Amino acid sequence: MLEANKAFSSFSVNDLQKAKQFYGQTLGLKVKESPEGLELNAGQQSIFVYPKPNHEPATFTVLNFQVKDIDAAVDELKQKGVSFEHYEGEMKTDKKGIHREGGPTIAWFKDPAGNILSVLESG
């Protein structure tokens, strides 16, 4: 039944205009604004971002962007003002903020609402 329908993910933000600027200008996604929120288009995927006055940032990754070269992606995003998270322990990241061992090569960053996003290297 559901396999024939379009699916999309969604998450909240506390400031729709900051989100529009970040996702559209900083990350370079196509952004379509409606009275209900923002539709983000990344490749063939659609993501809906909606305003929520009592928004609390997700404590997990809400959106992953697959990239061919994670070092180039991290460098480009840093030039645009994106700060990468640094973790210790099992998900330890290097000085660039990239986790390279024991799982996918991945780097995490946050949107202006504090939601966790990532760039993930795909072969």
Secondary structure, DSSP 4 states (H G I P E B T S, - for coil): -GGGS---EEEEES-HHHHHHIIIIIS--EEEEETTEEEEEETTEEEEEEE-TT----SSEEEEEEES-HHHHHHHHHHTTPPBP---GGG---TTSEE-SSS--EEEEE-TT--EEEEEE--
